[in-house]
Amino acid sequence: MSWTGSGNAQCGGAVSTIFVHARREVRPAALRAISSDCGISSVLRRVRRVLGQRLPRPFSGSRECLMSVDEVFFDRVAHDLRGELSTMLAGVHYLLRFGRDLSPPTREMLERVSGAGERLTRMLAELDDAVWLLDTQKQLVLAPLRFGDLLDEVMSRVEPTVKTRGVRLVLDLTDEDAAAEVIGDVDLLATALTSVVDLATLRAPQRTVHVTAAAKGSAPIVRVSDEGDAVPKDVLARLFEPFVEREIVPRETHGRRKLRLGIGLPIARAIFEAHGGSLVVQPGDAGLTLECTVSKLDASAVPETARAASG
């Protein structure tokens, strides 16, 4: 695995906060699908207690119900689930490390539970960002940052899974482009790009994934190409719908196990669009190439005081 640049992504100093409006309203059917797949309905009663209010019955199709499923909802649900999961994984890891008298079948089962817990942790991270599927106001914390620093952050996030999947990840980025300035919410942009790159590594285990980044023109662009199987046209037409991305991952890669919740691409596209960018499919005969226009926000989106503080 190789890439250009150094250091972690930092905004260094004051930032500004703006609110943007999502460009797409998720259909009630999609919300029901998310509920069924994540088991949200099974934790709603606990969430009601945490929020200190009684939420309406989930996904009835009413406008009032959709408005109840907001950023606070996803944050609290994901937080509750992560807390229980962390406790479970801590116990499993303790037994694997110090359980000297474990029988081979017991150790094997604990390792399977550990693997399932790690996969669930990644899926909960997607659920935490599922608010981007809703037609509600979103908060962006804007700051200037180097394009190269953003990509360094993405590469550090995907490195563990890249090693596990045996993928050769190649980043093509010149020093000139790495020094270009990007205006955006650092964590959200890194989350969106990481989701796109992670999907490519999942589609092409033991192969090469190419990440080509350039900052020429009006906005920085990142193209992610994998060496996986070609995607049928009918699937490409639905690629940014919830859970469709699972259809383009080889079955032998995941079997019956879900390595992603299946909403990473629609979330990534919504984040890029909130920055004035986009996420589109580039045509090709083999593999899959996704082009991310990262941000079209300019320096005027960040107050002078914030820019001066960031150095």
C-alpha positions as CSV (number, residue, x, y, z in Angstrom):
1,M,0.0,0.0,0.0
2,S,1.4,3.4,-0.9
3,W,0.4,7.0,-0.9
4,T,1.7,10.5,-1.0
5,G,1.6,13.0,1.9
6,S,2.3,13.1,5.6
7,G,0.6,13.9,8.8
8,N,-3.0,13.5,9.9
9,A,-5.8,15.7,8.7
10,Q,-6.1,18.8,10.8
11,C,-8.2,21.9,10.6
12,G,-5.9,23.7,13.1
13,G,-7.8,26.4,14.9
14,A,-11.2,28.0,14.6
15,V,-13.9,26.7,12.4
16,S,-17.2,27.9,11.3
17,T,-20.5,26.1,11.5
18,I,-23.2,26.2,8.7
19,F,-26.4,24.3,8.1
20,V,-27.2,22.8,4.8
21,H,-30.4,21.1,3.5
22,A,-30.2,17.5,2.2
23,R,-31.1,17.3,-1.4
24,R,-33.0,14.1,-1.3
25,E,-35.8,12.8,0.8
26,V,-35.6,9.1,1.6
27,R,-38.8,7.1,0.9
28,P,-40.7,5.6,3.8
29,A,-40.1,2.2,2.2
30,A,-36.4,2.8,2.5
31,L,-36.7,3.7,6.1
32,R,-38.7,0.5,6.8
33,A,-35.9,-1.4,5.1
34,I,-33.3,0.2,7.4
35,S,-35.5,-0.5,10.4
36,S,-35.9,-4.2,9.5
37,D,-32.2,-4.7,8.7
38,C,-30.9,-3.0,11.8
39,G,-33.6,-4.1,14.3
40,I,-34.3,-0.4,15.2
41,S,-37.8,-1.3,16.3
42,S,-36.4,-3.6,19.0
43,V,-34.6,-0.7,20.7
44,L,-37.2,2.1,20.2
45,R,-38.6,1.7,23.7
46,R,-35.2,2.2,25.2
47,V,-34.6,5.2,23.0
48,R,-37.8,6.8,24.1
49,R,-36.6,6.6,27.7
50,V,-33.2,8.2,26.7
51,L,-34.8,11.0,24.8
52,G,-37.3,11.7,27.6
53,Q,-40.2,11.7,25.2
54,R,-42.5,9.3,23.5
55,L,-41.8,8.9,19.8
56,P,-44.6,7.9,17.4
57,R,-44.8,4.4,16.1
58,P,-41.9,3.9,13.6
59,F,-42.2,4.4,9.9
60,S,-46.0,4.8,9.6
61,G,-45.4,7.0,6.6
62,S,-46.6,10.2,8.3
63,R,-44.6,13.4,8.1
64,E,-44.6,13.7,11.9
65,C,-43.0,10.2,12.1
66,L,-40.3,11.1,9.6
67,M,-39.4,14.3,11.5
68,S,-39.0,12.3,14.7
69,V,-36.2,10.2,13.1
70,D,-33.7,13.0,13.2
71,E,-30.0,13.4,14.1
72,V,-30.6,13.0,17.8
73,F,-32.5,9.7,17.2
74,F,-29.6,8.2,15.2
75,D,-27.0,9.5,17.6
76,R,-28.7,8.0,20.7
77,V,-29.6,4.7,19.0
78,A,-26.0,4.2,17.8
79,H,-24.6,5.3,21.1
80,D,-26.7,2.9,23.1
81,L,-25.9,-0.1,20.8
82,R,-22.2,0.8,20.7
83,G,-22.0,0.8,24.5
84,E,-23.5,-2.7,24.8
85,L,-21.4,-4.0,22.0
86,S,-18.2,-2.6,23.5
87,T,-18.9,-4.4,26.7
88,M,-19.5,-7.6,24.9
89,L,-16.3,-7.3,22.8
90,A,-14.2,-6.4,25.9
91,G,-15.3,-9.7,27.6
92,V,-14.6,-11.8,24.5
93,H,-11.2,-10.2,23.9
94,Y,-10.3,-10.8,27.6
95,L,-11.3,-14.5,27.4
96,L,-9.3,-14.9,24.2
97,R,-6.2,-13.3,25.7
98,F,-6.2,-14.8,29.2
99,G,-8.4,-18.0,28.8
100,R,-5.5,-20.5,28.9
101,D,-7.7,-23.5,29.4
102,L,-10.2,-22.8,26.6
103,S,-10.9,-25.8,24.4
104,P,-10.3,-25.4,20.6
105,P,-14.1,-25.3,19.8
106,T,-14.6,-22.7,22.5
107,R,-11.8,-20.5,21.3
108,E,-13.0,-20.9,17.7
109,M,-16.5,-19.7,18.8
110,L,-15.1,-16.8,20.7
111,E,-13.1,-15.7,17.6
112,R,-16.3,-15.9,15.5
113,V,-18.1,-13.7,18.0
114,S,-15.2,-11.3,18.0
115,G,-15.3,-11.1,14.2
116,A,-19.1,-10.6,14.2
117,G,-18.6,-7.8,16.8
118,E,-16.1,-6.0,14.7
119,R,-18.4,-6.2,11.7
120,L,-21.3,-4.9,13.7
121,T,-19.1,-2.0,14.9
122,R,-18.5,-0.9,11.3
123,M,-22.2,-1.2,10.5
124,L,-23.1,0.9,13.5
125,A,-20.8,3.6,12.2
126,E,-22.9,3.7,9.0
127,L,-26.1,3.8,11.1
128,D,-24.7,6.7,13.0
129,D,-24.5,8.7,9.7
130,A,-27.9,7.5,8.4
131,V,-29.3,10.9,9.2
132,W,-27.9,12.0,5.8
133,L,-30.6,9.9,4.2
134,L,-33.2,12.2,5.6
135,D,-34.6,15.4,4.3
136,T,-33.6,17.4,7.3
137,Q,-31.1,20.2,8.1
138,K,-27.6,19.1,8.6
139,Q,-24.7,20.8,10.4
140,L,-21.3,21.3,8.7
141,V,-18.3,22.5,10.7
142,L,-16.2,24.1,8.0
143,A,-12.5,24.7,8.0
144,P,-9.7,24.9,5.4
145,L,-7.4,21.9,5.1
146,R,-4.8,20.5,2.7
147,F,-6.1,18.0,0.1
148,G,-3.2,15.7,0.9
149,D,-4.0,15.7,4.7
150,L,-7.6,14.7,3.9
151,L,-6.4,11.8,1.8
152,D,-3.9,10.8,4.5
153,E,-6.7,10.6,7.0
154,V,-8.7,8.4,4.6
155,M,-5.8,6.0,4.0
156,S,-5.2,5.6,7.7
157,R,-8.8,4.7,8.3
158,V,-8.9,2.0,5.6
159,E,-5.4,0.6,6.3
160,P,-6.6,-2.1,8.8
161,T,-9.2,-3.6,6.4
162,V,-6.9,-3.2,3.4
163,K,-4.3,-5.5,5.1
164,T,-7.0,-8.0,6.1
165,R,-8.3,-8.2,2.6
166,G,-4.9,-8.4,1.0
167,V,-5.6,-5.4,-1.3
168,R,-2.9,-3.4,-2.9
169,L,-4.1,0.2,-2.5
170,V,-2.4,2.8,-4.8
171,L,-2.8,6.5,-4.4
172,D,-1.8,8.8,-7.3
173,L,-1.4,12.3,-6.0
174,T,1.1,14.9,-6.9
175,D,2.8,17.2,-4.4
176,E,1.2,20.2,-6.1
177,D,-2.3,18.7,-5.8
178,A,-1.6,17.6,-2.2
179,A,-0.9,21.2,-1.2
180,A,-4.2,22.4,-2.6
181,E,-6.8,23.8,-0.1
182,V,-10.1,22.2,0.5
183,I,-13.0,23.9,2.4
184,G,-15.2,21.4,4.2
185,D,-16.1,19.4,7.2
186,V,-13.0,17.4,7.7
187,D,-14.6,14.4,9.5
188,L,-17.6,14.1,7.2
189,L,-15.5,14.3,4.0
190,A,-13.1,11.7,5.4
191,T,-16.1,9.5,6.3
192,A,-17.6,9.8,2.8
193,L,-14.3,9.1,1.0
194,T,-13.5,6.2,3.3
195,S,-16.8,4.6,2.5
196,V,-16.1,4.7,-1.2
197,V,-12.6,3.3,-0.9
198,D,-13.7,0.6,1.6
199,L,-16.3,-0.6,-0.9
200,A,-13.7,-0.9,-3.6
201,T,-11.4,-3.0,-1.4
202,L,-14.4,-5.2,-0.5
203,R,-15.1,-5.8,-4.2
204,A,-11.6,-6.6,-5.1
205,P,-9.9,-8.7,-2.4
206,Q,-6.3,-9.8,-3.2
207,R,-6.3,-7.3,-6.1
208,T,-5.5,-3.6,-6.7
209,V,-7.5,-0.5,-6.0
210,H,-6.5,2.7,-7.7
211,V,-7.2,6.1,-6.0
212,T,-6.5,9.0,-8.3
213,A,-6.7,12.5,-6.8
214,A,-6.4,15.8,-8.5
215,A,-7.2,19.4,-7.5
216,K,-7.1,21.1,-10.9
217,G,-10.2,23.1,-11.9
218,S,-13.0,24.2,-9.7
219,A,-13.0,21.4,-7.2
220,P,-10.8,18.5,-5.9
221,I,-11.8,15.2,-7.5
222,V,-11.0,11.7,-6.3
223,R,-11.6,8.7,-8.6
224,V,-11.7,5.2,-7.0
225,S,-11.3,2.2,-9.4
226,D,-11.4,-1.4,-8.4
227,E,-10.6,-4.6,-10.4
228,G,-13.8,-6.4,-9.3
229,D,-16.4,-7.8,-11.6
230,A,-18.4,-5.5,-14.0
231,V,-21.6,-4.2,-12.5
232,P,-24.8,-4.8,-14.5
233,K,-26.5,-1.7,-15.9
234,D,-29.7,-2.3,-14.1
235,V,-27.8,-2.4,-10.8
236,L,-25.8,0.7,-11.7
237,A,-29.1,2.5,-12.1
238,R,-30.0,1.7,-8.5
239,L,-26.5,1.9,-7.0
240,F,-27.2,4.8,-4.7
241,E,-30.3,3.3,-3.2
242,P,-30.1,1.8,0.3
243,F,-28.6,-1.7,0.4
244,V,-28.0,-2.0,-3.4
245,E,-24.3,-1.9,-2.8
246,R,-24.5,-5.4,-1.3
247,E,-25.4,-6.7,-4.8
248,I,-22.0,-5.7,-6.2
249,V,-19.9,-7.5,-3.6
250,P,-18.7,-11.0,-4.6
251,R,-20.6,-13.6,-2.6
252,E,-17.5,-15.5,-1.7
253,T,-16.2,-12.3,0.0
254,H,-19.0,-12.1,2.6
255,G,-21.1,-15.3,2.3
256,R,-24.0,-14.8,4.7
257,R,-22.1,-12.2,6.8
258,K,-22.7,-8.5,6.2
259,L,-19.5,-6.5,6.2
260,R,-21.3,-3.2,5.6
261,L,-24.8,-2.1,6.5
262,G,-25.4,-1.2,2.9
263,I,-26.1,2.5,3.1
264,G,-22.5,3.9,2.7
265,L,-22.8,5.1,-0.9
266,P,-26.1,7.1,-0.5
267,I,-24.6,8.6,2.7
268,A,-21.4,9.5,0.9
269,R,-23.2,11.1,-2.0
270,A,-25.4,13.2,0.4
271,I,-22.3,14.4,2.2
272,F,-20.5,15.4,-1.0
273,E,-23.6,17.2,-2.3
274,A,-23.9,19.1,1.0
275,H,-20.4,20.5,0.1
276,G,-21.5,21.4,-3.4
277,G,-19.9,18.2,-4.8
278,S,-21.1,14.9,-6.2
279,L,-20.6,11.2,-6.4
280,V,-21.2,9.5,-9.8
281,V,-20.3,6.3,-11.6
282,Q,-17.8,6.6,-14.4
283,P,-18.5,4.2,-17.3
284,G,-16.2,1.3,-18.0
285,D,-16.2,-2.3,-19.3
286,A,-14.7,-3.8,-16.2
287,G,-14.6,-3.1,-12.4
288,L,-16.3,-0.1,-11.0
289,T,-15.0,3.5,-11.0
290,L,-16.7,6.1,-8.7
291,E,-15.8,9.8,-9.1
292,C,-16.1,12.0,-6.0
293,T,-16.2,15.7,-6.4
294,V,-15.2,16.4,-2.9
295,S,-16.2,20.1,-2.3
296,K,-17.0,23.2,-4.3
297,L,-17.1,25.5,-1.3
298,D,-14.7,28.4,-1.5
299,A,-12.9,30.5,1.1
300,S,-15.9,32.8,1.5
301,A,-17.7,30.0,3.3
302,V,-15.2,30.4,6.2
303,P,-15.1,33.7,8.1
304,E,-11.8,35.6,8.0
305,T,-11.3,35.1,11.7
306,A,-11.5,31.4,11.3
307,R,-9.1,31.4,8.4
308,A,-6.6,33.6,10.3
309,A,-6.8,31.3,13.4
310,S,-6.1,28.2,11.2
311,G,-2.9,29.7,10.0
